[in-house]
């Protein structure tokens, strides 16, 4: 996987931190019990949940390039919305504790 642009941008500013972040990206996206498509779908969900528009766009395009359909991307985003909305609903119930 290509180095993420915001990690690459650190290299000229802070070599030690760059090496740490590069190593972390390599660890996270290396072969493991989860395949790269699954890891990117999780990344898509997290970026959507935190409002990272550019991340959502970039990851979605990468996933499409790997053969993931818009239907699959939409399903990931539905699950993300459901999980995020339910956490808000659960937290909101605190307003009614007396």
N, C-alpha and C positions, 0 to 999 in steps of 0.2 A: 504494500500500500504506500502511496506517495505520502511524503511528510506533509502534515497539515500546514497550511500557509501561515497561520498565526504562531505555530511552533517554529517554523523556518525563520520567521521574522525576528525571533529572539537571538539567533545565532550571533549576529554582529554586535548585539548589545550586552549579552551576558552568556559567555561560553559555557560556564558551569551549569547554569540553569537550563540552557539549551540542551546540553547532554542528558540531563535528568529527564526533561520533558520528551526528548526524542526516544530515550530508553523506555519511558512509560508507554508512549504510543506503540513502540515495537512490541512490548509485552502484551498490551491490551489487544492488539490486532494480530498476534501470532497464532499459529495453529494451536488449537486446544480442543476441549470437549464441545465448544461452540464453533460452528463454521463462520466464515467472514460475513456471509449474508445475514445470519442471525445477529451477529455483533453490530452490524450496521443498522439493522432494524431497531435494535435496542437504542442505539445512538440517535436514530431518528425520533424515537419516542421521547427520549430525554430532551433533545433540542426543542421539540414541539412543546413539551411541558414547561420549559423555561423561557420560551419566547424567542429562540434563536433562529430568526427567519433565514439568514444566510446558510446556517447549518442545515436546516430542514431542506432548503432548495438544493444545496450541494449533495447531501446524502441521498435525497430522492433521485437525483440525476445519476449518481453512482449506482444506486440499486437498479434503476432502469437499465443501465448499461450491463448489469449482471443478469438481466432477464427477469427481474422482479416486475410484476404487472402493477398498473395503477390501482387495480382492485386490491392487491396485497398491501400496497402502501396505504390505501384508504382504510383497510382493516386495522393496520398498526395505529393509525391516527385515531380511529374510533376507540380502540382499546385505551389509548393514551388519554383521550378526552374523558372516557368513563372513569378511569382511575383518578385523574386529577379532579374531576367534578365531584366524585364521591368523597374525596378527602376534604374538599371545601364544604360539602353538605354535612359531613361528620363534625367538622370543626364548628360549623355554624350552630349546631345543636347546643353548644356551650352557652349561647345567648339565652337559652330557656332554663338553665340550671338556676335554682333558687336556693 
